[in-house]
Amino acid sequence: MTALDAELGAAVRGSDRAVTRAEVEDFLFAEAALLDRQRYDEWLALFVEGGRYEVPTTDAGATPASQGGYFVCDDWDLLRARVKRLRSRKAHAENPPSLVHRMIANVRLLEREGDELAVTANFIVHRARDGRTNAFPGRYVHRLQVTDDGLRFRLRRAELALEQLEAGARLSFIL
């Protein structure tokens, strides 16, 4: 292993076990497949209780969630309500569901503190709805918890790499 491999987080060790970039990639790829197939209950099970889902506005920068500037800022209760609504016919903007396809790349393990891992990855989400296709590029900034059952989201954050959303481009789906 080269020094560059070590710097890029080929494996991050903690008190219990090592977590490899490949393991994190597999976790993120499996999560993407669940979302693409609208398997929301299984997706929610990828969170620790008390987890969060955030999508800051394109101009939010480092603004904390408590100070606004977010398209989505779901605490655990709102996250569970979002999943319940998406599974029902009450999610009018997603009834019928959009056709969505996610691509994830450049997964990096940044650091580990105890059982928590800082991870980033690039994404592009293609969404087809009402005869239109939109592309949503961005970067994931996640806090993952290492558990005996595998990795789980403590924070799932999607930062869009757009100056603005196109007219008619709604974020009624999960990025």
N, C-alpha and C positions, 0 to 999 in steps of 0.2 A: 504494500500500500504506500502510495506517495504521500508527501506532506499535504498536497492539494486535496487528496482523497480524505485525509483526516480533517482538514479545514472545512470541507464541504459536508462533513457529518456522515461519513460512511457508516458509523455506528456511534450511538450516544449511550453511554453507560450510566446507570443509576444504581441505587442501593440494591434492587432486586434482580434485574436482568437487563441485558443490552437490548436496545431497540435499533433496528437497522433502517436505513432509508427505504430499502425494498419493502419492509413491513409497513412503513408509513404509506408508501405508494400503493400497496395492495389495499390498505384500509381506505384511502381516498378514492381509488378506482372502484372499489365495491360500493362505497357511498354514492358515487356518481351513477352507477348502474341502478341502485335503488331509486334515486330521484328521477332518473330518466324513465323508469317504469311506474312511477307514482306509487311506490310502496312506502307510504309515509309512516306507518306504524313501525316498520322495521328500521326506517331512517331515524325516527325519534329514539329508538332503542340504542342508537350509537352515541347518545349523550349521557353524561352523568346527571343524576338528579340535581337540579339547580343550574344546569347549563344555559348558555346564552347563544342567540343568533343575531348577528349584526350586519347591516349593510349601510355604511355611511354614505352621505350624499357625495357627489363627485368633487365638491369644493370643501368638504369638511376638514381635510388635513388631519391633524392630531387632536381635533376637538373631542373632548370626552362625551360619552353618550348622555351624561346628565345635563349637558349644555346644548343639546339639540344637534341638528345637522345630520339626521339619519333617515334613510328611506325605511329601514327596518331596525328596530332595537327591541328584540323580544327577550324578556326574562323567561324563566322556566314556565310560568303560568301562561304567558302569551304564546310561547312556543308550542305548548300542548294545545292551546286553543286554535292556533294556526293549522296544525295537523288535523285536528277534528274538523275544522271548516273545509280544508282541502279535500277531505274524504267524503264530505257531504255534498248535496246539491246547492248549498248556500254560498259556495264560492262562485258567484255568478261570472266573474271575470275569467274563471278557469273551468267553466262548464259549457261544452266538453273540455277536457284538459288539453293544454297546448302540447304540441310535439316538441320535445326538448332533447338536446344532445349535448353532453358535456365532454370537453377534452381538458386533461390536466397534464401539466409538464413542469419541469424545473423544480421538483420537490426538494426542499432543503430542510434539514434538521438543524436548528440554530443553537439551542441550548436545552439543558435539562436541569430542573431544580426539584429534587425529591422525586415524586411520581408524576411531575408535570413537564411536558415537552413543548417547546416553541417550534412551530413548523410554518414554513411558507411554501406556496406553490403558485404557479401561474395557471390561469384557466381561460377558456373561452366557452361560453354557453350559447348555443344556437337555439332560437325559439321560433317555431312556425305557428302562426295563429291568424285566422281570418284572411288567408291569402297573402300574408306578409311574413317575411323572415327577418329577424333581428339577430345581431351578434352582440354579445355582451362580454368583452374581454376584461380581465382584471387579475387581481392577486388575492389569494387566500392568505390570511394571517390567523392561524389557529393556535389554541392552547389545548393540547391533548393530555388526557390523564392515562397513565399506564396502569392497567388493572390486571388482576389474575385472569380475567376473561378477554383480555386484549385491549386495544386502544379505544378511548371514548372521548368525545368532545366535551371540553369544559367551556370553550369559547369557539364558535364557528363564525368567522368574520370574512365577508367578501367585499373587497375594495375594488370598485369599478375603475377601469383605466379609460374613461371617457370624459370629455369636457362637459358633455351634457347628454341626456337621453334624447333619442330621436322622437319626433312628434308621434304620438300613438304607442310608443314603447312603454308598456306597463310592467311593473315588477310584481305581478300577481302570482308568480311562481317562485320557487326557491332557487336562488342563484347557486 
